[in-house]
Structure formats: C-alpha cells, structure tokens
Amino acid sequence: MASISATPQSQAFPSDTGTGTDFSAWSAARLAQVEALLERWVPHQAPAGLGEAMRYAVLDGGKRLRPLLVLATAEAVAGMMPPPDDAAWRAACAVELIHAYSLVHDDLPCMDNDVLRRGKPTVHVRFGEAQALLAGDALQALAFELLLPADDGGIGTGLAARLCRQLVRASGWQGMAGGQAIDLAGVGQLLDQARLEQMHRCKTGALLLASVEMGATAAGANEPTLRALADYGRALGLAFQVVDDILDVTADSATLGKTAGKDAAADKPTFVSLLGLDAARAYADTLLAQAHQALDEARLADARQLRAIADWVVRRKH
C-alpha cells in the first residue's frame, strides 16, 4: 500500500466508557488511516453527481466500528506487529463501504423511511431517491473492487477470494438482506426471542462477524483461532443490536445522530419491547461476558483492543 502523506481530520473512537488511553490512541491512529484511504478510494469522478452522493454517504461520519474490528483482529492474530498489511486495510475499507451502502438503502422510503443519519440528512433527502439507490449500488460494487485490485494490491487471489466470500455471505440473503427482509415482515408482529435474535444476527450481526473473520483471515489465523474469534464476533454483533435497542428508547436524536424512538413508532419488535429495559441491559452484559470468554479461548498474544471494542459496544452512549 502506498504511504499516505496527509491525514484528514478523523474523530477518535469514543472513549467515554473507561476503555483507557491506550485504546484511544490506537483507535485514533487507525481511524485516521481508514479515513484517508476512504477519501482516496471513494471516487470524485463518478458521473452525473454520483460520486458526490457516494462520498456524502461514506466520508466524515460514523463510528467506523467495522474497520476497527478488522484491524484489531488482524493485529491480534499477527501478534500486534504493526502496521497491518494491505489485505487488512483493504478489508477494513471494504466492510465499511458495505455498511455505508446498507445504511443508504435502509433509510430509503421503501425501507425505514428515515431522514437523519450520522447527524445529517440521509442520502435520499439530500440527493433524491434514485441517486441514493445508485450510490448504494455503487458503494457495494466498490467494496469488492477494493478486494480485487487490478495490480493484485498485495493480496493473492486465494486470499482475495476468501475475503470476498466472507463479505458476500454477510451482505446477502444469509446476512444483511435476509435480516432486513425479516425486519420488514415483522412489523406489528410479536416475535419470540429466538426469532428476534435470528433477525439481528443477520441484519446487524453478520457484518460485524464478517469484520472479525476478515481480519483474522487477512492475518492468516488457523482454524481453532478462527472458530473462537467467530464466537466473539457473534456475541459482539448481537450485543451491539441489544444496546442499539436500549439507546433507541433512552437517548435523543441529537446524541444518536439518527432518529430516536423510530422502532417504537414503526411498531417494530425490539429487545426492549420483548424483554423490558432492565432485562435487555442484563442480556447485553451476558453477551459481553461471552465475547470476553471467546477471546480467552482464542489464546491470542494480545487481545486488548478487541476487549476494549467489546466493552465500548456495550457501554456506549450513542
């Protein structure tokens, strides 16, 4: 990967949950690099204003949790030998592009019909529905272009194929698309906990799990380590959604950067509506303990950043 001479301003990963200055410094450095790469790789030159809509959807906003999971996992598997190689950086940016595309489409009137995302008007509000749809399509395609660079980009064809398969599986009918279909079909229905978990393991959890798997794969993890890290990713992915449901009823729109209370307004089933607020919080703590246990079983040389990310996911305020 070519060196980056100028680093754009990047918001440090939130550190308001006691994760410590070491994690804050690590995440700030990784976020700056991810932001610079996204700035470089999301094109200005896409025709008819499409590039502007793509860049609006991706740049200068978001927690960048998924890229950080890729990088933290790759570093933990490799024994904390910085910097991550080109495969890990490309995987980190590819998974963020898929996430951004999913948000653009999720906000469309035919889906969740939301007008606020990352503290600013959603892409279809700013650019129109047709342009938003195309921007999401283009971001999805760009993610795989990053994993399959014309010049090989330091990624062998075998590794590139494995990374693409992990990302495709998390994005399609077994992952986000399938979860969104369950979500739309579940409006106004009473889902039991198993069905609710199935929906969110697909819709939200699959891409978080893929972030962990792709980081491990990029770093050459063996099968026992991959299995343990997959358990971590599954627990983390579900915990993220449980906390999202909690914040939807306890935080305001300004804090969240998106519309608060929209799930209740849309009569969607959530962990809070199913379990109650206190039980949902307790369940998030249980999932956090499971994530930590999985990291113990992975026997990584240094899993501090992965532990800190899990702690932040459950203790975050937005």
C-alpha positions as CSV (number, residue, x, y, z in Angstrom):
1,M,0.0,0.0,0.0
2,A,1.4,3.4,-0.9
3,S,2.2,5.7,2.0
4,I,-0.2,8.4,2.9
5,S,1.3,11.9,3.1
6,A,-1.6,13.8,4.5
7,T,-4.1,12.6,7.0
8,P,-7.6,14.1,7.0
9,Q,-9.3,15.1,10.3
10,S,-10.8,12.0,11.9
11,Q,-12.9,11.6,15.0
12,A,-11.3,9.3,17.6
13,F,-13.2,6.3,18.5
14,P,-15.3,7.2,21.6
15,S,-13.5,6.6,24.9
16,D,-16.3,7.6,27.4
17,T,-16.6,4.1,28.8
18,G,-13.4,3.6,30.6
19,T,-11.6,1.7,27.8
20,G,-8.4,3.7,28.5
21,T,-5.9,6.0,26.8
22,D,-4.1,3.1,25.1
23,F,-7.2,2.1,23.2
24,S,-8.0,5.7,22.4
25,A,-4.6,6.3,20.9
26,W,-4.7,3.1,19.0
27,S,-8.1,3.7,17.6
28,A,-7.4,7.3,16.7
29,A,-4.3,6.3,14.6
30,R,-6.3,3.5,12.8
31,L,-9.3,5.7,12.2
32,A,-7.1,8.4,10.6
33,Q,-5.6,5.9,8.2
34,V,-9.0,4.4,7.4
35,E,-10.4,7.9,6.7
36,A,-7.5,8.8,4.5
37,L,-7.9,5.6,2.4
38,L,-11.7,6.1,2.1
39,E,-11.0,9.6,1.0
40,R,-8.7,8.3,-1.7
41,W,-10.7,5.3,-2.9
42,V,-14.3,6.7,-3.0
43,P,-14.3,8.4,-6.4
44,H,-14.9,12.1,-7.1
45,Q,-15.2,11.3,-10.8
46,A,-18.3,9.0,-10.9
47,P,-20.7,10.6,-13.5
48,A,-23.7,12.8,-13.1
49,G,-23.2,13.6,-9.4
50,L,-23.0,10.0,-8.4
51,G,-19.5,10.5,-6.8
52,E,-20.8,13.3,-4.7
53,A,-23.6,11.1,-3.3
54,M,-21.2,8.2,-2.7
55,R,-18.7,10.4,-0.8
56,Y,-21.5,12.0,1.2
57,A,-22.7,8.6,2.3
58,V,-19.2,7.4,3.4
59,L,-16.9,10.3,4.5
60,D,-16.8,12.4,7.6
61,G,-19.1,10.4,9.8
62,G,-19.8,7.2,11.6
63,K,-18.1,5.2,14.3
64,R,-16.0,3.0,11.9
65,L,-16.6,0.1,14.2
66,R,-16.3,-2.5,11.5
67,P,-12.9,-1.3,10.1
68,L,-11.6,-1.2,13.6
69,L,-12.7,-4.8,14.2
70,V,-10.9,-5.9,11.1
71,L,-7.7,-4.1,12.1
72,A,-7.8,-5.1,15.8
73,T,-8.4,-8.8,14.8
74,A,-5.6,-8.8,12.2
75,E,-3.2,-7.2,14.7
76,A,-4.2,-9.6,17.5
77,V,-3.7,-12.7,15.2
78,A,-0.4,-11.4,13.9
79,G,0.9,-10.8,17.4
80,M,0.5,-7.0,17.4
81,M,3.1,-6.5,14.7
82,P,2.1,-3.1,13.1
83,P,1.3,-2.0,10.6
84,P,-1.5,-4.3,9.3
85,D,-0.7,-5.4,5.7
86,D,-2.5,-4.2,2.6
87,A,-5.1,-7.0,2.8
88,A,-6.2,-5.9,6.2
89,W,-6.5,-2.3,5.2
90,R,-8.5,-3.1,2.1
91,A,-10.7,-5.4,4.0
92,A,-11.3,-2.7,6.6
93,C,-12.4,-0.2,4.0
94,A,-14.4,-2.8,2.0
95,V,-16.5,-3.7,5.0
96,E,-17.1,0.0,5.8
97,L,-18.3,0.6,2.2
98,I,-20.8,-2.3,2.5
99,H,-22.0,-0.9,5.8
100,A,-22.4,2.6,4.2
101,Y,-24.4,1.2,1.3
102,S,-26.6,-0.7,3.7
103,L,-27.4,2.5,5.6
104,V,-28.3,4.4,2.4
105,H,-30.7,1.7,1.3
106,D,-32.1,1.1,4.8
107,D,-33.0,4.8,5.1
108,L,-35.0,4.8,1.8
109,P,-38.8,5.5,2.0
110,C,-39.5,1.9,0.9
111,M,-37.5,0.6,3.9
112,D,-37.2,2.6,7.1
113,N,-38.0,6.0,5.6
114,D,-35.5,7.9,7.8
115,V,-34.4,11.4,7.3
116,L,-31.4,11.6,9.7
117,R,-28.2,9.6,9.6
118,R,-24.8,10.4,11.3
119,G,-26.2,13.8,12.3
120,K,-27.1,15.0,8.8
121,P,-29.9,14.5,6.2
122,T,-30.0,11.0,4.8
123,V,-28.7,10.5,1.2
124,H,-32.1,10.3,-0.4
125,V,-33.2,13.5,1.3
126,R,-30.0,15.3,0.1
127,F,-29.8,13.8,-3.4
128,G,-33.1,12.1,-4.2
129,E,-34.2,8.5,-4.1
130,A,-32.9,7.4,-7.4
131,Q,-29.4,8.8,-6.8
132,A,-29.4,7.3,-3.3
133,L,-30.3,3.9,-4.7
134,L,-27.5,4.2,-7.3
135,A,-25.0,5.4,-4.7
136,G,-25.7,2.4,-2.6
137,D,-25.3,0.1,-5.5
138,A,-22.0,1.7,-6.5
139,L,-20.6,1.5,-2.9
140,Q,-21.4,-2.2,-2.8
141,A,-19.6,-2.8,-6.1
142,L,-16.6,-0.6,-5.0
143,A,-16.2,-2.8,-1.8
144,F,-15.4,-5.8,-3.9
145,E,-13.2,-3.8,-6.3
146,L,-11.0,-2.9,-3.4
147,L,-10.6,-6.6,-2.5
148,L,-9.8,-7.5,-6.1
149,P,-7.3,-4.8,-7.2
150,A,-6.1,-4.9,-10.8
151,D,-2.5,-4.8,-9.7
152,D,-3.0,-7.5,-7.1
153,G,-2.5,-4.9,-4.4
154,G,-0.6,-7.2,-2.2
155,I,-3.5,-9.7,-2.0
156,G,-3.1,-13.1,-3.6
157,T,-6.0,-14.5,-5.5
158,G,-6.7,-17.2,-2.9
159,L,-6.8,-14.7,0.0
160,A,-8.9,-12.2,-2.1
161,A,-11.4,-15.0,-2.9
162,R,-11.8,-15.9,0.8
163,L,-12.3,-12.3,1.9
164,C,-14.8,-11.7,-0.9
165,R,-16.8,-14.8,0.1
166,Q,-16.9,-13.8,3.8
167,L,-18.1,-10.3,2.8
168,V,-20.7,-11.6,0.2
169,R,-22.1,-14.1,2.7
170,A,-22.6,-11.3,5.3
171,S,-24.2,-9.0,2.8
172,G,-26.7,-11.2,1.0
173,W,-29.6,-13.5,1.8
174,Q,-27.8,-15.2,4.7
175,G,-26.8,-11.8,6.2
176,M,-28.0,-8.2,5.9
177,A,-30.5,-8.6,3.1
178,G,-32.1,-11.6,4.8
179,G,-32.2,-9.8,8.1
180,Q,-33.8,-6.8,6.5
181,A,-36.5,-9.0,4.9
182,I,-37.3,-10.5,8.3
183,D,-37.4,-7.0,9.8
184,L,-39.8,-5.7,7.3
185,A,-42.0,-8.7,7.6
186,G,-42.0,-8.5,11.4
187,V,-43.6,-5.0,11.7
188,G,-46.6,-5.2,14.0
189,Q,-45.9,-8.9,14.9
190,L,-44.9,-10.5,18.2
191,L,-41.6,-12.2,17.7
192,D,-40.2,-14.5,20.3
193,Q,-36.6,-14.0,21.4
194,A,-35.2,-16.8,19.1
195,R,-36.8,-15.2,16.0
196,L,-35.7,-11.7,17.1
197,E,-32.1,-12.9,17.6
198,Q,-32.2,-14.6,14.2
199,M,-33.2,-11.4,12.5
200,H,-30.4,-9.3,14.2
201,R,-27.7,-11.9,13.8
202,C,-28.4,-11.5,10.1
203,K,-29.2,-7.8,9.7
204,T,-26.6,-6.3,12.1
205,G,-24.5,-9.2,13.4
206,A,-23.5,-10.7,10.1
207,L,-21.3,-7.8,9.0
208,L,-19.8,-7.4,12.5
209,L,-18.9,-11.1,12.5
210,A,-17.5,-10.8,9.0
211,S,-15.3,-7.9,10.1
212,V,-13.7,-10.2,12.7
213,E,-13.4,-13.1,10.3
214,M,-11.9,-11.0,7.5
215,G,-9.3,-9.5,9.9
216,A,-8.4,-13.0,11.1
217,T,-8.3,-14.4,7.6
218,A,-6.1,-11.5,6.3
219,A,-3.6,-12.2,9.1
220,G,-3.6,-16.0,8.4
221,A,-5.4,-17.3,11.5
222,N,-5.6,-21.1,12.0
223,E,-8.9,-22.8,12.3
224,P,-9.2,-23.0,16.1
225,T,-8.4,-19.3,16.4
226,L,-11.0,-18.5,13.6
227,R,-13.6,-20.5,15.5
228,A,-13.0,-18.8,18.8
229,L,-13.0,-15.4,17.1
230,A,-16.2,-16.2,15.3
231,D,-17.8,-16.8,18.7
232,Y,-16.5,-13.4,19.8
233,G,-18.0,-11.8,16.6
234,R,-21.4,-13.4,17.1
235,A,-21.6,-12.3,20.7
236,L,-20.5,-8.8,19.9
237,G,-22.9,-8.5,16.9
238,L,-25.9,-9.4,19.0
239,A,-24.8,-7.2,21.9
240,F,-24.5,-4.2,19.5
241,Q,-28.1,-4.6,18.5
242,V,-29.4,-5.1,22.1
243,V,-27.6,-1.8,23.0
244,D,-29.0,-0.1,19.9
245,D,-32.5,-1.1,21.0
246,I,-31.8,0.3,24.5
247,L,-30.4,3.6,23.2
248,D,-33.4,3.9,20.9
249,V,-35.6,4.4,23.9
250,T,-33.1,6.1,26.3
251,A,-31.2,8.6,24.1
252,D,-32.3,11.5,22.0
253,S,-31.8,12.1,18.3
254,A,-29.0,14.7,18.8
255,T,-27.0,12.2,20.8
256,L,-27.6,9.3,18.4
257,G,-27.1,11.2,15.2
258,K,-30.2,9.4,13.9
259,T,-33.9,9.4,14.7
260,A,-34.6,8.2,18.2
261,G,-37.7,6.2,19.0
262,K,-38.2,5.2,15.4
263,D,-38.6,1.5,16.2
264,A,-41.4,2.0,18.6
265,A,-43.1,4.5,16.3
266,A,-42.9,1.9,13.5
267,D,-44.2,-0.8,15.8
268,K,-41.1,-2.9,15.3
269,P,-40.2,-5.7,17.7
270,T,-37.1,-4.9,19.8
271,F,-35.2,-6.5,22.7
272,V,-36.6,-3.8,24.9
273,S,-40.2,-4.3,23.9
274,L,-39.7,-8.1,24.3
275,L,-37.6,-8.3,27.5
276,G,-38.1,-4.9,29.1
277,L,-35.3,-2.3,29.7
278,D,-33.6,-3.8,32.7
279,A,-33.6,-7.3,31.3
280,A,-32.2,-6.1,28.0
281,R,-29.4,-4.4,29.8
282,A,-28.7,-7.6,31.7
283,Y,-28.7,-9.5,28.4
284,A,-26.1,-7.1,26.9
285,D,-23.9,-7.8,29.9
286,T,-24.2,-11.5,29.4
287,L,-23.2,-11.2,25.7
288,L,-20.2,-9.1,26.7
289,A,-19.1,-11.8,29.1
290,Q,-19.5,-14.3,26.2
291,A,-17.3,-12.1,24.0
292,H,-14.6,-11.9,26.6
293,Q,-14.7,-15.7,27.2
294,A,-14.3,-16.3,23.4
295,L,-11.2,-14.1,23.4
296,D,-9.8,-16.2,26.2
297,E,-10.4,-19.3,24.2
298,A,-8.7,-17.7,21.1
299,R,-5.4,-17.6,23.1
300,L,-4.2,-14.5,21.2
301,A,-0.9,-12.9,22.2
302,D,-2.6,-9.6,22.9
303,A,-6.4,-9.1,22.6
304,R,-6.6,-5.8,24.4
305,Q,-8.0,-3.8,21.6
306,L,-10.7,-6.5,20.9
307,R,-11.6,-6.5,24.5
308,A,-11.8,-2.7,24.6
309,I,-14.1,-2.7,21.5
310,A,-16.4,-5.2,23.1
311,D,-16.5,-3.1,26.3
312,W,-17.3,0.1,24.3
313,V,-20.1,-1.7,22.3
314,V,-21.9,-2.5,25.5
315,R,-21.1,0.7,27.5
316,R,-21.5,3.2,24.7
317,K,-23.9,6.2,24.9
318,H,-24.6,6.5,21.2
